[in-house]
């Protein structure tokens, strides 16, 4: 039986465990060699069934996750048609500059090319 050597309520310090029964060892000694026993066919079948269950559960979870992502993306496409139509209404589709749209580089003039940045 193990008991704690510091009194309850004292500040946390180095914890020491002592054996309350000195006649019984903390760890049992091995008297003979322990040989490996192969699993029985019942144990092997139980392991295979468990692996199959875990694999099928993982596959089902991934399918649900992909399906949920697909539903979210479809809902986002259907609920915001104005965002999809805005770039095509503001000029030629090939003349948009993403860096100019977010303000990193100056926008090009409609009549000429932009001056190089220094």
Secondary structure, DSSP 8 states (H G I E B T S, - for coil): -EEESS-TTS------EEES-TTS-SS----S--------HHHHHHHHHHHHHHHHHHHHHHHHHHHHHHHHHHHHHHH-HHHHHHHHHTS-GGG--HHHHTTSS----SSS------
